Amino acid sequence: MQYLWLCPLCLVLAAAFIAVEKSGRYVEADVIKGAASLCFVALGLLGGLKDRPDVDSAYTGLIMVGLAIGAVADVILNLRYVFEGQKGKIAFLAGILVFLAGHVAYLLAVARRCNALPVLVGLGLVLTGALMMWIFQRIEASMAFKVFGVFYIGAITVMNCVAFGALISQPSANSAMFFCGSLLFLASDILLILNTFGPEQRFSWRVANLMLYYVGQLMIALSLQLM
């Protein structure tokens, strides 16, 4: 595996972003966050663009697109702290929508390797329903945010189920790394929702949410080097 130095660099930048955001310098924090996200994008591109005739180029291309979309969404999502009032809410919803597009790219990638796709998609939808019922009992949010949340959590839950199916169908270090990364991504998103819309916002949850997210994205990027 190459370019591993991008992993600690990404996490150091993520830690710097958290510290700067905590101080209230939101514009500067968003710039640092974008730099941290560029690290996992670069890691994925450097691993996925190798000339290997035995590799599914459509699969690697979709993963790289998902990583790039995630980096863009990171910057947009944090604009909710830069702008106040309605503009901040719109920035948050826009960030979630862009992240949703990234999850779709990941889903399309792992679906190429998965047997029994309809069964796993159905399982993902059932799990989404159960998970959202549990989340809605713990948060207060407007209907618009709830609708976005259902589609967003639904997409990543289905993606996790299909990624697990791909791991079972084609066991490999690549599939295992991607699945583990997608699980951390889901855990990060659940923490984000609970901490944003729950009765109390905890800084420790914010730190956990971001670190789970960056480690998850790094694992997805690293999966391209294990093909």
C-alpha positions as CSV (number, residue, x, y, z in Angstrom):
1,M,0.0,0.0,0.0
2,Q,1.3,3.4,-1.0
3,Y,0.6,7.0,0.0
4,L,-0.2,6.1,3.6
5,W,1.2,9.4,4.8
6,L,-2.0,11.0,3.6
7,C,-3.9,9.2,6.4
8,P,-2.1,10.9,9.4
9,L,-2.1,14.2,7.5
10,C,-5.9,13.9,7.0
11,L,-6.4,13.2,10.7
12,V,-4.1,16.0,11.9
13,L,-6.0,18.5,9.6
14,A,-9.3,17.1,10.9
15,A,-8.1,17.7,14.5
16,A,-7.0,21.2,13.6
17,F,-10.4,21.9,12.0
18,I,-12.2,20.8,15.2
19,A,-10.0,23.1,17.3
20,V,-10.5,26.1,15.0
21,E,-14.3,25.5,14.7
22,K,-14.4,25.3,18.5
23,S,-12.9,28.7,18.7
24,G,-15.6,30.1,16.5
25,R,-13.5,30.9,13.4
26,Y,-15.9,29.2,11.0
27,V,-14.6,30.4,7.7
28,E,-11.0,29.3,8.5
29,A,-12.4,26.1,9.9
30,D,-14.2,25.3,6.7
31,V,-11.0,25.8,4.7
32,I,-9.1,23.4,6.9
33,K,-11.9,20.9,6.7
34,G,-11.8,21.0,2.9
35,A,-8.0,20.4,3.1
36,A,-8.5,17.4,5.3
37,S,-11.1,16.0,2.9
38,L,-8.8,16.5,-0.1
39,C,-6.4,14.0,1.6
40,F,-8.9,11.1,1.3
41,V,-9.7,12.2,-2.2
42,A,-6.0,12.2,-3.2
43,L,-5.5,8.8,-1.4
44,G,-8.4,7.3,-3.5
45,L,-7.3,8.8,-6.7
46,L,-3.7,7.7,-6.3
47,G,-4.8,4.2,-5.5
48,G,-7.6,4.0,-8.1
49,L,-5.9,5.5,-11.2
50,K,-3.2,2.8,-11.4
51,D,-3.1,1.1,-14.8
52,R,-4.4,-2.4,-13.9
53,P,-6.2,-4.3,-16.6
54,D,-7.7,-6.8,-14.2
55,V,-9.5,-4.1,-12.2
56,D,-13.1,-3.1,-12.8
57,S,-12.6,0.5,-13.9
58,A,-16.3,1.4,-13.5
59,Y,-16.1,0.2,-9.8
60,T,-13.0,2.3,-9.1
61,G,-14.4,5.3,-10.9
62,L,-17.6,5.3,-8.9
63,I,-15.7,5.0,-5.6
64,M,-13.5,8.0,-6.7
65,V,-16.6,10.0,-7.6
66,G,-18.1,9.2,-4.2
67,L,-14.9,10.4,-2.4
68,A,-14.8,13.6,-4.4
69,I,-18.5,14.3,-3.8
70,G,-17.9,13.7,-0.1
71,A,-15.2,16.4,0.0
72,V,-17.5,18.9,-1.7
73,A,-20.3,18.0,0.7
74,D,-17.9,18.5,3.7
75,V,-17.4,22.2,2.8
76,I,-21.0,22.9,2.0
77,L,-22.3,21.2,5.2
78,N,-20.1,23.4,7.4
79,L,-21.4,26.5,5.8
80,R,-24.3,26.2,8.2
81,Y,-21.9,27.8,10.8
82,V,-20.7,30.5,8.4
83,F,-24.2,31.7,7.5
84,E,-26.9,32.5,10.0
85,G,-30.6,31.8,10.1
86,Q,-32.3,30.4,7.0
87,K,-29.2,30.5,4.9
88,G,-27.5,28.2,7.4
89,K,-30.4,25.7,7.2
90,I,-30.3,25.8,3.4
91,A,-26.5,25.1,3.5
92,F,-27.1,22.1,5.9
93,L,-29.8,20.6,3.6
94,A,-27.6,21.2,0.5
95,G,-24.7,19.5,2.2
96,I,-26.9,16.5,3.1
97,L,-28.2,16.4,-0.5
98,V,-24.7,16.3,-1.9
99,F,-23.6,13.6,0.5
100,L,-26.6,11.6,-0.6
101,A,-25.3,11.7,-4.2
102,G,-21.9,10.4,-2.9
103,H,-23.7,7.5,-1.1
104,V,-25.5,6.7,-4.4
105,A,-22.1,6.5,-6.2
106,Y,-20.8,4.1,-3.5
107,L,-24.0,2.1,-3.7
108,L,-23.7,1.7,-7.5
109,A,-20.1,0.6,-7.1
110,V,-20.7,-2.2,-4.6
111,A,-23.9,-3.3,-6.4
112,R,-21.7,-4.4,-9.2
113,R,-20.2,-7.0,-6.9
114,C,-23.3,-8.1,-5.0
115,N,-25.5,-11.2,-5.5
116,A,-29.1,-11.1,-4.2
117,L,-29.2,-7.4,-4.7
118,P,-33.1,-7.0,-4.3
119,V,-33.0,-8.9,-1.0
120,L,-30.2,-6.8,0.4
121,V,-31.9,-3.6,-0.7
122,G,-35.1,-4.7,0.9
123,L,-33.2,-5.5,4.1
124,G,-31.6,-2.1,4.0
125,L,-35.1,-0.4,3.7
126,V,-36.4,-2.4,6.7
127,L,-33.4,-1.5,8.8
128,T,-33.8,2.2,7.7
129,G,-37.3,2.2,9.0
130,A,-36.3,0.7,12.4
131,L,-33.3,3.1,12.7
132,M,-35.3,6.2,11.8
133,M,-38.0,5.3,14.3
134,W,-35.3,5.0,17.0
135,I,-33.7,8.3,15.9
136,F,-37.0,10.3,15.7
137,Q,-37.7,9.4,19.3
138,R,-34.5,11.2,20.3
139,I,-34.6,14.3,18.2
140,E,-36.7,17.4,17.5
141,A,-36.6,18.6,13.8
142,S,-38.8,20.1,11.2
143,M,-40.6,17.9,8.6
144,A,-38.1,19.0,5.9
145,F,-35.1,17.8,7.9
146,K,-36.9,14.6,8.8
147,V,-37.7,13.8,5.1
148,F,-34.1,14.5,4.1
149,G,-32.9,12.4,7.0
150,V,-35.0,9.4,5.9
151,F,-33.6,9.5,2.4
152,Y,-30.1,10.1,3.6
153,I,-29.9,7.4,6.3
154,G,-31.8,5.1,3.9
155,A,-29.2,5.5,1.2
156,I,-26.2,4.8,3.5
157,T,-28.0,1.9,5.3
158,V,-28.9,0.3,2.0
159,M,-25.3,0.9,0.9
160,N,-24.0,-0.9,4.0
161,C,-26.2,-3.9,3.4
162,V,-25.1,-4.1,-0.3
163,A,-21.5,-3.7,0.8
164,F,-21.9,-6.6,3.2
165,G,-23.4,-8.6,0.3
166,A,-20.5,-7.7,-1.9
167,L,-18.1,-8.9,0.9
168,I,-20.0,-12.2,1.1
169,S,-20.2,-12.6,-2.7
170,Q,-16.6,-11.7,-3.4
171,P,-14.5,-12.0,-0.1
172,S,-11.4,-9.8,-0.3
173,A,-9.3,-7.3,1.6
174,N,-10.8,-4.6,-0.7
175,S,-14.4,-5.6,0.1
176,A,-13.7,-5.9,3.9
177,M,-12.0,-2.5,4.0
178,F,-14.8,-0.8,2.1
179,F,-17.5,-2.4,4.3
180,C,-15.7,-1.4,7.5
181,G,-15.4,2.2,6.2
182,S,-19.1,2.3,5.3
183,L,-20.0,1.1,8.8
184,L,-18.0,3.9,10.4
185,F,-19.6,6.4,7.9
186,L,-23.1,5.3,9.1
187,A,-22.1,5.5,12.8
188,S,-20.8,9.0,12.1
189,D,-24.0,10.1,10.4
190,I,-26.1,8.8,13.3
191,L,-24.0,10.8,15.8
192,L,-24.3,13.9,13.6
193,I,-28.1,13.7,13.5
194,L,-28.4,13.0,17.3
195,N,-26.0,15.8,18.2
196,T,-27.5,18.3,15.8
197,F,-31.2,17.7,16.5
198,G,-31.1,16.1,19.9
199,P,-31.9,17.9,23.2
200,E,-28.3,18.6,24.0
201,Q,-25.2,19.3,21.7
202,R,-22.1,17.7,23.1
203,F,-18.6,18.6,21.9
204,S,-17.4,15.1,22.6
205,W,-20.0,13.8,20.2
206,R,-18.9,16.3,17.6
207,V,-15.4,15.0,17.9
208,A,-16.5,11.4,17.6
209,N,-18.7,12.1,14.7
210,L,-15.9,13.8,12.7
211,M,-13.2,11.3,13.5
212,L,-15.5,8.3,12.7
213,Y,-16.3,10.1,9.4
214,Y,-12.7,10.7,8.4
215,V,-11.5,7.3,9.4
216,G,-14.4,5.8,7.4
217,Q,-13.6,7.8,4.3
218,L,-9.9,7.0,4.6
219,M,-10.8,3.2,4.8
220,I,-12.9,3.5,1.7
221,A,-10.1,5.3,-0.1
222,L,-7.6,2.7,1.0
223,S,-9.8,-0.1,-0.3
224,L,-8.9,1.0,-3.8
225,Q,-5.2,0.1,-3.0
226,L,-6.3,-3.4,-2.0
227,M,-7.7,-4.5,-5.4
